């Protein structure tokens, strides 16, 4: 994967006199600053009176291109109360909400602009959330910051994200709504993608009434890497296959499919086309890579369905061909190589309906292949929901990373140690646990 070219980065960082950041000082404590970068991106920063010298550079997730400098109000207050300065940019407002083309440069430029006002930080820690977790993973491959905390991040990369979403949509369309015309690619607007999401959601709702439908919902969930824990104090038992499917169904009909397919337009807009492909993909072989294989086989057997025949149908009907240019753009901008240059800590809830925890397995594999494992630590939270972290989990993770940056050695990053650190903050609850995610179910190689 190509990194941001030096010339391109210099162009983003350059702030000619006519474009010097505008600054707004608030009289309240902490001080609030705003500015505008050469590409039109805006940034904000909040700096406590008793600044401890560490700047937290926050990368926000997929959504409106407005600046943000904290993952939640509670976490922001907790960090400011402890002396941390916060900053973050909007990314290029003239681009797509899938802002990977500009986000790394805009974030680094925002850090430089803030530093000119408040002074050079003793340490800069990049903190990213969701798509911003991917942005921060890309920043970790530069030397622009001292450490990175990626939370609920798309760290398996945008190419895999596009592919497994397409695989799930193809499964629902081909097996649960074969007589309908459901458009899975090449959207001309977010609304068009949302229509597809609504059609797929309704197909899932209709299918839940029969054993055959439920088996096929489980198959689609396997390809989507969808969690089987939607409600209750803990995930369903290991072999409670019917209950696992019921909770997968709840996720799929909770707005997940509408969000996913509505958002694909923005990714295509940024890449200049759809980077996903499934033509020539062997869906039978793909299923063998899923940790849900036994669940799917069991539900198909109970329904009296021929799993082999359904997988053959998916393989035969798969028609999305590779588009080389969008795939190249996504590979260049939205796929971590694993070649991290600074200490990196990732945290993820184990039941994340939008960015499956299995992304962490894919990321660890890339970092290991790059020989940078000593720089990476990963931690997991026993909770349902995308980016559903408490203030104490954010702060404890950030302080653990900060300690690694300051000392050159990782402190104890076990679940017990992180919970103890979070508990010492007197903020709210924490639920770190020992966990190992399954592999991400996605086509293994570029065609």
N, C-alpha and C positions, 0 to 999 in steps of 0.2 A: 504494500500500500504506500502511495506517495504521501509524504508529509506536506504541510503547508509550505510552499516555496518561499525562500527568503525574501525575494522581491515582492511577492504578494503580501507577506506579513509586514514588510516595511511600509507598503502603501497604506495598509490599514492603520498602522501605528503613527504614521506621519500626521502631525496636526499643524498645518500652516496657519499663519496669523489670522487669516480670514475665517478659519474654522476652529479657533481655540474654544475649548469647552466653556459653555455658560454655566455659572455656578450660582445656586440659590442657597443661602445660609438661613437655616431656621434658628430662631432664638432659643428654642427649647433644647434641652439636653436629652438625647444625643443630637449632635449637629447633623443636618441633612444637606446633601449636595446632589446636584444634577448636572448633566452635561450631554453634549451631542458630539458624536464621532464623525469623521469625514464621510463615511458611507451613509450617514443619516441615522445610524443606530443611536439610541439614547441610553444613558446609564444613570443609576442612582447609587448613593452611598450613605450610610449612617455610621457616625463615628462617636463613640462615647467620650465624655470628658476625660475619663481615666483610661485612655486607650492602652492596651497591654502590648501593642506593637505587632499583633498578628492580624492580617487582613484575610477575611473569608470571602472568596470570590465565588458567588452563587450562580450556577447555570440553571435556568428554569426549564420546565418540560414543554412538551408539544402543546401549542395553543397560541393565543393572541401574542403578537410581537410587541409586548410592553415590558419595560424593565422590572426586575424583581431582585431583591438581595437577600431573601431568606426562604427556607422551605415551608415554614408555617409561622404564624404570628407568635405562637408560644415558643418555638425554637429561636426565633429572632430575638425576642425579649430576653430569653435566657442567655443567649450569647452576648448581647449588648450589656446585660447586667454583669457579665463576667469579663468585660473589657475588650471584647472582640469588635473590630470594625467590619462592616458588611458592605459589599458592593456587588453589582451585577448589571448586565446590559440587556437590551431588548432583542439583540441581534438585528440584522439588516431589515428594516421595516418594509423595504421594497421587494423582499423575497418571499419565499414560501415559509409556512409555519414549520416545515421540516427544514430547519435552518442550518443544517450541517455545512452548507457552503460558506457561511460567514461566521458562524458562532465562535469558533476557536479564535479567530483573529479579533473579533469584536470583544470577546472577554479579556483577551490579553491587552487590547488597547484600552479598555475600561480600567484595568488595573493600573496601567501607566498614567492615565489621566487623573485618577484618584491620587496616585502617589505624588504627582506634582503639586497637589493641594495639601495633603495631610503629612507628607514626608514618606520616605522609603520604608516599607514595612520590614520588620526584622524577619518575618516569615509570611508567606502567602500560601493559603490552603484553598484549593479548588474544591467546591462542594456542588455536586450536580444531582438532579432529581429526574428520574424517568428518561426522556430524551436528553435532558441535561446531564444525566449520568453518563450517557454516551459521549456528550460533549466533553465532560471532565475526563473520561477515559482517553479521548483524543489529546486533551491538554497534557495528560500524564506522559505522552510520548514526545513532548517538547521538554524544554528546561525553563519554562516561563514561570513555574510555581515550585514550591518546595515539597508539596505533598497533595494527594488527591483523596477525597472521600466521595465515592460514587454510591448513590442510594437508589434502589429500585431501578437500576439503569439498564438500558437496552445494550448491554455490553457484549452480547453475542453478535451484535451488528445488524444494520438495516437490511442487508441482503437476506439473511436468514429470516428476519422478521417478515419481510415481504413474501418469502417462499412458504413458510408454514401457515401464514394466514391464507394464501391462495389455496394451499392443499386442503385446509378445512372448508373453505367456501366451496371448492370444487366437489368435495365429498357430500356436503349438504345439498347442493344444487343437483348433482347427478343421481344421488340415491334417494333423497327425500322429496325432491320437486322436479322430477325428470321431464314433466310436461310443460313446465314454466320456462319463460325466457328470462334468465337471471344473468345480468351482465357482471362479470367478475373482474374485468380489467378495462383499461383505457377510458377512465372517467373524464368527463369534461367539466365537472364541478363537484364540490363536496356533497351537494344535494343528490346528485346522481348516485354517488357511492352510498349515501345514507338510504336511498331507496332499495339498493341491493341488500344492505344490512337489515332493513325491515322485512324484505322478502325472505331472507334466510332465517330470520328470527321466527317468522310465522310458520315456516316449514318445520322448524324444530318444535314449536308449540304443538302443531298438528300431529307430529310423529310420536310425541311422548305418550299418547294414549294406547299404543300397541307394543308388544314385546319386540317386534321387528324394528319399529321406529326407535325404540330405546337402544337397541343394539347398534343401530347406525349413528345415533347421537354419540354414543361412546366412541365409535370409530372416528367421527369428526373431531371429537374432543382430544383423542390421542394425537391426531395430526396437528391440532392447534396448541398442543402442550397445555391444555386447560386443566386447572386445578380441580380436584374432586372434593375440596373443602370450601363450602359456601356459608355454613352456619353451624352453631353449636360450639361447645368449649374446646373441641379438638377434632381432628380430621377423622373420617370414617375408618373403621378397622380395615386392615390390609386386604382381607378377602371379602369384604362386604360390597361386592361388585354392583349390586342393584342400587344400594344407597350411594355409592360413589357416582353412579350415572345420574341419579336424581339430583345430586348437588352440582354436577357438571351442567345439567339441564338448567338449573337455577341461574348459574353464571351466564350461560349462553342467552337466556331470555331476560337478563337484567339490563340490557343495553350494550353489552359487549360487542356484539356483531355490528350494530349500527355505528358505534364509535370506530371500530376497526376499519370498516369499509368506507365510512365517511372520511376517515383520515388518509386513506390511500391516495386520494386525489392530490393532496399536498406533497406526498412523497414523489409521485409521478411528476408533479409540477417542478419540483426542485431538480429531479434527475433528467428531465426531458423525455420521460417515457417510463414504462413499467419494467423494473429490473427483475421481476419474478419470472420464473419459467416452470412448466411441469411437463411439456411435451417430451416423451421418451422416458419419463420417470416411472420406475417400477414400484407401484404402491404396495405390492406384497412385500417386497424387500424393505421398503421404508417402514412398514409396520413392525417388522422384526426389531427395529431400533428403538421402539417405544417401550417405556416401562409399563404401559397400560396394555401390553399384548395379552396377558392372561385375562384381564377384565373383558376385553373385546371378544376373545375366543369364548369365554364363558357365556356372555350375553347372547352371542350369535348361536351357540349351541342350544341354550334355553329357548330361543325364539324359533329354532328349526330352520335357520337361514344358512345359506352357503357363503361363508366368508370369502373363500377363494374366488367365487363368481363375482362378488361385489368388488373385490380388489382388481380383478381383471377388467371390469367395467370402468373403474376409475383410470386404470392405465390406458385403456383404449380411447377413452373420451378426452384425455388430457391433451390440450391443443395449444397452450400458451408457449410460444417459442421465445427463445432468448432474443433480447434487444441489446446488442453489444454496447451501444453508447450509454444508455441509462445504467446498465450493469457496471460499466467502467467508472461512471461518476459515483455510484453508490460504493463501489469497492474503494475508490480513492478517498472519499470523504466520510463514509459512515460505517467502516469496518475496522475495528481495532486490530492492530497487528500483534499486540502483546508485547511490543518492544517498549515497555515503560521505562522511564528514566528517573522517576521519583517514587518514594514510598506511596503505596496505594492501598486503601482500605475500602472494601465494598460491603454494604449491608443490604439485605433483601428480606422481605416477609416471605414465609414459605408458601403462602397461598395468595399469589398475585395474579389476578384475572387478566391483566393487560400486558404485563411484561413477566412471563413465567420465570420462576426462580431458576429454571434450567439454564437460563442465560449465563448464570455464574459458572456452571460447569464448562460451557463453551469458552468463556473468557479465561478461566484457569488453564484450560488446555492450550490456548494461544500463548499465554504468558509462559507456561512451562516450555513450549516449543521454542520460544525466543530466549530461553535461558535466564528469565528475570524473576523466577519464583520467589527469591529472597525478598523482593520488594513488595510482594502482594500478600495481603491477608483478607479473608472473607468471613463474614459473620452473618448469622441468620436470626430472624425474629419470629416467634411463634404467634402469628397473628394473620387474620384474613384481610385482604385488600391491598390495592396498589398504593405504594408510598405511604402506608398507614403506620407511621412511626410516631412515638411520643417525643416530647422535647428532651427528656433525659436520654433517650436512645441516640438522638442526633448529637447532643453535647458530649456524651460519654465517648461516642465514636470519634468525634472531632478531636477531643482531648487526647485520646489514645494515639491518633495519627500525629498530633502535635508533639507528643512525647517521643515518638519514633524520629521525627524530623530533628528535634533538639538533641537527642542523645546518640542517634545513629544506630540504635538497637530497638527492635520491637519490644514493647512491654507485653505482659500476658494478655493475649487476645482471646482466651477461652470465653465461652458463654458465661461461666461463673464470674470471671474477672470483670467482664463488661457489665454484668448485672450489679456487681458490687460497686463499680465506679458510678453507674447510673444512680444507684440507691444513695450514694454519698452526696448527690447534688440536691436532694430534698426538693425535687420538682414533681415528678409523676412516676407512674409505673414503668417497668421495663420487662421485656420477655425474650431476651436472647436465649437461644438454645443450641445445643450441639446438633449439627445437621449436615448431611451431604446430599446435594441435589442430584437428580438423575440426569443423564445426557439429554441434550436438546434433540427432539425428533425433527430432523430436517434433512433434505438431500445433502449428501456428504461432500460433494465436490462440484466445482464449476463445470458446466457442460463443455 
